[in-house]
Amino acid sequence: MSDASKIETNGVNPVPDNERYGRPFDLFPVWFSWNISIFGITLGIYVFGLGLSVWQAMLAGVIGYFLSCALVGILAVGSVRTGLPTLVQSRLAFGYHGNKLPTFFGYLANMGWKVTLLSMATTTLADLVANLVPGLLNDKGMPVAGCTLGCFAVVLLLTMSGAIYGHQLIIKIEKAIAWLTGIFTIVYLFFFIPNINFSALSSAPSGSFATFVGGIVLSMTMVGLGFLNYGGDYARYLPRKTPARGVIFWTTTGIAVPVSVLLILGVMLAVGNPALLEKANHEPLAALTGILPFWFYVPFSLIVIISLISAGMTGIYSSGLALLALTRSKCEFAVPADALLTQQVDHFNGAPRTHHHRDQREERLEGRHEAVGDKEQIVGTERDDHAVENRSGQTRHRHAEGEQSKSRTVD
């Protein structure tokens, strides 16, 4: 069973069988909660921009998403069987030192994307606060620097708190976030869809087959392939005999379903509302939330921020595991926190526990040394006693021989 109130103590070591829990369905909300962000609408704009028709762009995006997300699910099965994070499993293929190169670049790519998401969460929160408190706007209508800095501190604190506590807390809160983001996104669609000119959807010319394949590859790159480095990090706590089909299905659908819906909306936006499209190209979140009435803008902006923070939380958690996989050959008591704030990983998350266990090991070693010393002392004492007995026996033997010689002399 999990306990979300305790800091996770498993790092790059295999998760013991007695600490495993959950069902394959538990993977769905983890992936769904931070892939339902309306930022996914802009991805549909990119695919359509290759020169495809509306229906080609939709089909290419959905195919690319499901193909790449299925690969994430397949790799996650390995973590269920071994209990290891994805970038530790890859040591089986590349070796310990050979694995450092892909792990390093995987860490950089993951952190770069998460920094982007946290920056978006910060700017969205700063815009929301400034709209609620007009005094925090500057002459250009932008939040003042102090407001942005304070919002960044809040976003970073919330993100790092979840990442430090680890897997148990992430699984628990992502379920609630999945429900919130899902419900609010459905409500958002009622405001978004009327902004699309459906009569213009057939106006875009079709692209070539090569362009269509390029759309599939671009879609795979934008979503699924980016998750391959840490797809198994959240599946490694499942019981070892969990069916592979459940792990693959719920991982694939948790990622591909929300982003496919958002991609379709983005494609329709690209051709059906050029004015909104132009705004979304420059400031996607501001443009997509600008169509909302103020009474819904405030709670929906909070949901967008929560979704972005949840994405940053899981990403930083996996980045911490990648850092441990890069620097440690074996890690028994380290917590997967992130290197962004943790050059001192042990001190940041697992040092007290690590030192505690190190002290226990030292005590056991000292006990062994004392036991060996006592044994040697006992053996040495026995040897001394035996030597004394031998010397005493030799002395008595010589004394007897001397008495016999004296007797012969007298005779």
C-alpha positions in Angstrom: 0.0 0.0 0.0 1.1 3.6 -0.6 1.5 6.3 1.9 1.5 9.7 0.2 2.5 11.5 3.4 6.0 9.9 3.4 8.9 10.8 1.2 9.7 8.1 -1.3 12.9 6.1 -0.5 13.3 4.2 -3.7 15.6 5.6 -6.3 17.3 3.6 -9.1 17.1 0.4 -7.1 14.5 -2.2 -8.0 11.2 -1.6 -6.2 10.8 -4.5 -3.7 7.7 -6.7 -4.3 6.3 -6.0 -0.9 6.2 -2.2 -1.7 4.3 -2.7 -5.0 0.7 -1.7 -5.4 -2.0 -0.4 -7.8 -3.7 -1.3 -11.0 -2.9 -0.6 -14.7 -5.8 1.9 -14.7 -3.8 4.1 -12.2 -1.5 5.0 -15.1 -4.3 6.7 -17.0 -4.8 9.8 -14.8 -1.1 10.3 -14.4 -0.7 10.8 -18.1 -4.1 12.3 -18.8 -3.9 15.1 -16.2 -1.1 17.0 -17.8 -1.7 16.1 -21.4 -5.2 17.7 -21.4 -3.7 21.2 -21.2 -5.1 23.5 -23.9 -1.6 24.1 -25.0 -2.1 20.9 -27.0 -4.4 22.9 -29.3 -1.4 24.7 -30.7 0.2 21.3 -31.7 -2.7 20.8 -34.2 -1.8 24.2 -35.7 1.8 23.0 -36.3 0.7 19.8 -38.1 -1.8 21.7 -40.3 0.9 24.2 -41.1 2.9 21.6 -43.0 0.5 22.0 -46.0 -2.1 19.3 -45.3 -5.8 19.4 -45.6 -8.0 19.5 -42.5 -8.8 15.8 -42.6 -5.2 14.8 -43.5 -3.8 16.9 -40.6 -6.3 15.3 -38.2 -5.6 11.8 -39.4 -1.8 12.2 -39.4 -1.9 13.7 -35.9 -4.0 10.9 -34.4 -2.0 8.2 -36.1 1.3 9.7 -34.9 0.0 10.2 -31.4 -1.2 6.6 -30.9 1.8 5.0 -32.6 4.3 6.9 -30.4 2.3 6.6 -27.2 2.0 2.8 -27.7 5.8 2.7 -27.7 5.7 4.4 -24.3 3.3 1.8 -23.0 5.4 -1.1 -24.3 8.6 0.3 -22.6 6.6 0.7 -19.4 6.0 -3.0 -19.2 9.7 -3.5 -18.7 9.6 -1.4 -15.5 6.7 -3.4 -14.2 8.8 -6.6 -14.5 12.1 -5.2 -13.2 10.9 -2.4 -10.8 13.5 -0.1 -12.4 13.1 3.4 -13.9 13.3 3.5 -17.7 16.8 5.0 -17.9 18.2 2.4 -15.5 16.7 -0.4 -17.5 18.6 0.8 -20.5 21.8 -0.2 -18.8 20.9 -3.7 -19.8 21.4 -2.7 -23.4 24.2 -0.1 -23.2 26.0 -1.1 -20.1 26.7 1.2 -17.1 29.1 3.6 -18.8 27.5 3.4 -22.3 24.1 4.3 -20.8 25.4 7.7 -19.5 25.2 9.4 -22.9 21.5 8.7 -23.7 20.7 9.3 -20.1 22.4 12.7 -20.1 20.6 13.9 -23.3 17.3 12.4 -22.0 17.8 14.5 -18.8 18.5 17.7 -20.8 15.6 17.2 -23.1 13.2 16.5 -20.3 14.3 19.4 -18.2 14.2 21.8 -21.1 10.6 21.0 -21.8 9.6 21.1 -18.1 11.3 24.5 -17.7 9.1 25.7 -20.7 6.0 24.4 -19.0 6.8 26.0 -15.7 7.5 29.3 -17.5 4.1 29.0 -19.1 2.5 28.3 -15.7 4.3 31.3 -14.2 3.2 33.7 -16.9 -0.4 32.4 -16.8 -0.6 32.9 -13.0 1.0 36.3 -13.3 -1.6 37.4 -15.9 -4.4 36.1 -13.7 -3.2 37.9 -10.6 -2.6 41.1 -12.5 -6.1 40.9 -14.0 -7.5 40.5 -10.5 -5.3 43.2 -9.0 -4.9 45.9 -11.7 -2.3 47.7 -9.6 0.1 45.0 -10.6 0.0 45.9 -14.3 2.7 48.2 -15.8 2.3 50.8 -18.4 2.3 48.2 -21.2 -0.5 46.2 -19.6 1.9 43.5 -18.5 2.4 42.1 -15.0 5.2 43.9 -13.1 8.4 42.1 -12.5 7.7 41.5 -8.8 4.4 39.9 -9.6 6.0 37.5 -12.1 8.8 36.7 -9.7 6.4 35.9 -6.9 4.3 33.7 -9.1 7.4 31.9 -10.2 8.3 31.2 -6.6 4.8 29.8 -6.0 4.9 27.6 -9.1 8.3 26.3 -8.3 7.4 25.5 -4.6 4.3 23.5 -5.6 6.2 21.7 -8.3 9.2 20.7 -6.2 7.0 19.6 -3.3 5.3 17.0 -5.3 8.5 15.9 -7.0 10.3 15.5 -3.6 7.6 13.4 -2.0 7.7 11.2 -5.0 5.6 8.5 -6.6 2.9 7.9 -3.9 1.9 11.6 -3.7 2.1 12.1 -7.5 -0.2 9.1 -8.1 -2.7 10.3 -5.6 -2.9 14.0 -6.6 -2.9 13.3 -10.4 -6.2 11.4 -10.0 -7.9 14.5 -8.6 -6.2 16.7 -11.2 -7.3 14.4 -14.0 -11.0 14.9 -13.0 -10.6 18.7 -12.6 -8.8 19.2 -15.9 -11.1 16.9 -17.8 -14.3 18.5 -16.6 -13.2 22.1 -17.1 -11.8 21.3 -20.5 -15.2 19.9 -21.6 -16.8 23.2 -20.4 -14.1 25.1 -22.2 -15.1 23.5 -25.5 -18.6 25.1 -25.3 -16.9 28.5 -25.5 -14.2 27.4 -28.0 -16.2 25.6 -30.7 -18.5 28.6 -31.6 -15.3 30.4 -32.6 -14.7 27.9 -35.5 -16.0 28.5 -39.0 -17.0 25.0 -40.0 -17.9 26.0 -43.5 -14.2 26.8 -44.1 -12.9 23.4 -43.1 -13.0 22.0 -46.6 -11.2 25.0 -48.1 -7.6 23.8 -47.5 -6.0 21.9 -50.4 -4.7 18.4 -49.8 -1.0 17.7 -49.3 1.2 15.0 -50.9 1.7 11.5 -49.4 5.2 12.5 -48.3 3.8 15.5 -46.5 1.2 13.3 -44.8 4.0 11.0 -43.6 5.9 14.0 -42.4 2.8 15.0 -40.4 2.8 11.6 -38.7 6.4 11.9 -37.8 6.0 15.4 -36.5 3.1 14.2 -34.3 5.2 11.3 -33.0 8.0 13.7 -32.1 5.8 16.3 -30.4 4.2 13.9 -27.9 4.9 10.2 -27.6 8.6 10.0 -28.5 9.4 12.7 -25.9 8.0 10.4 -23.1 10.1 7.3 -24.0 12.8 8.3 -21.6 10.6 8.0 -18.5 7.5 6.1 -19.5 8.2 3.3 -17.0 8.9 5.6 -14.0 5.3 5.5 -13.0 4.6 1.9 -13.8 7.5 0.4 -11.8 5.4 0.2 -8.6 2.8 -2.0 -10.1 2.8 -5.7 -9.0 5.3 -7.7 -11.0 2.7 -10.0 -12.6 0.5 -7.1 -13.9 -0.8 -8.0 -17.4 1.2 -6.2 -20.1 -1.9 -5.4 -22.2 -3.3 -3.3 -19.3 -0.1 -1.3 -18.9 0.1 -0.6 -22.6 -3.6 0.2 -23.1 -3.9 2.7 -20.2 -0.6 4.4 -20.8 -1.4 4.8 -24.5 -4.9 6.1 -24.0 -3.9 8.3 -21.1 -1.5 10.2 -23.4 -3.0 9.9 -26.9 -6.8 10.5 -26.2 -6.6 14.0 -24.7 -3.9 15.3 -27.1 -5.7 13.9 -30.1 -8.9 15.7 -29.2 -6.9 18.9 -28.7 -5.0 18.4 -31.9 -8.3 18.1 -33.8 -9.5 21.4 -32.3 -6.3 23.0 -33.2 -6.5 22.0 -36.8 -10.1 23.3 -37.0 -8.9 26.6 -35.4 -6.1 26.9 -37.9 -8.4 27.1 -40.9 -11.7 28.3 -39.3 -10.5 31.4 -37.4 -7.4 33.1 -38.8 -7.6 36.0 -36.3 -7.6 33.7 -33.3 -4.9 31.6 -35.0 -2.6 34.7 -35.3 -3.0 35.4 -31.6 -2.4 31.8 -30.6 0.9 31.7 -32.6 2.3 34.5 -30.4 0.7 33.9 -27.0 -1.1 30.5 -27.1 -2.5 30.4 -23.6 -3.4 34.1 -23.5 -5.2 33.8 -26.8 -7.1 30.6 -26.0 -8.2 31.9 -22.6 -9.1 35.3 -24.0 -12.3 34.0 -25.6 -13.7 33.1 -22.1 -16.1 35.3 -20.1 -14.4 36.6 -16.9 -16.5 34.4 -14.6 -15.1 31.3 -16.2 -11.7 32.7 -17.1 -10.5 32.8 -13.5 -11.2 29.2 -12.5 -10.2 27.9 -15.9 -6.9 29.7 -15.7 -6.3 28.1 -12.3 -7.0 24.7 -13.9 -4.5 25.4 -16.7 -1.9 26.4 -14.1 -2.6 23.2 -12.1 -2.2 21.1 -15.3 1.1 22.7 -16.2 2.4 22.3 -12.6 1.4 18.6 -12.6 3.3 18.2 -15.9 6.3 19.9 -14.3 6.0 17.8 -11.2 6.1 14.5 -13.0 8.8 15.7 -15.3 11.1 16.9 -12.5 10.5 13.6 -10.7 11.7 11.7 -13.7 14.6 14.1 -14.2 15.7 13.3 -10.7 15.7 9.6 -11.5 17.6 10.3 -14.7 20.2 12.2 -12.7 20.6 9.3 -10.3 20.9 6.9 -13.2 23.7 9.1 -14.6 25.7 9.4 -11.4 25.0 6.3 -9.3 25.9 2.7 -10.1 23.6 1.6 -7.2 21.3 3.7 -5.1 19.5 2.1 -2.1 18.0 5.0 -0.2 18.0 8.0 -2.5 14.9 10.0 -3.3 14.4 11.1 -6.9 14.4 14.8 -6.7 15.6 17.1 -9.5 19.1 18.4 -10.3 17.7 21.8 -11.1 17.8 22.6 -7.4 19.7 19.6 -6.2 23.4 19.3 -7.0 23.4 17.9 -3.5 20.8 15.2 -4.2 21.5 13.2 -1.0 21.3 16.2 1.2 18.1 17.5 -0.5 16.0 14.4 -0.2 17.5 11.3 1.3 20.5 12.3 3.4 19.1 11.7 6.8 17.8 8.4 5.9 21.0 7.5 4.0 23.1 8.5 6.9 20.8 6.5 9.2 21.3 3.4 7.2 25.0 4.0 6.8 25.3 4.3 10.6 23.4 1.0 10.9 25.8 -0.7 8.5 28.8 0.7 10.3 27.4 -0.6 13.6 26.9 -4.0 12.1 30.4 -3.9 10.7 31.8 -2.9 14.1 29.8 -5.7 15.7 31.3 -8.1 13.2 34.8 -6.8 13.9 34.2 -7.1 17.7 32.9 -10.6 17.2 35.9 -11.5 15.2 38.2 -9.9 17.8 36.5 -11.8 20.6 36.8 -15.0 18.6 40.5 -14.4 17.9 41.0 -13.5 21.6 39.3 -16.8 22.6 41.4 -18.7 20.1 44.5 -17.0 21.3 43.7 -17.7 24.9 43.1 -21.4 24.1 46.5 -21.4 22.2 48.2 -19.8 25.2 46.7 -22.4 27.6 47.7 -25.2 25.3 51.2 -23.8 25.0 51.4 -23.5 28.8 50.3 -27.1 29.2 52.8 -28.2 26.6 55.6 -26.4 28.4 54.5 -27.8 31.7 54.4 -31.3 30.3 57.9 -30.9 28.8 59.2 -29.6 32.2 57.8 -32.6 34.0 59.2 -34.9 31.4 62.7 -33.4 31.7 62.4 -33.5 35.6 61.5 -37.2 35.4 64.5 -37.9 33.1 66.8 -36.1 35.5 65.6 -38.1 38.4 66.1 -41.3 36.4 69.7 -40.3 35.6 70.5 -39.5 39.2 69.1 -42.9 40.2 71.3 -44.7 37.6 74.4 -42.7 38.9 73.7 -43.7 42.5 73.3 -47.3 41.5 
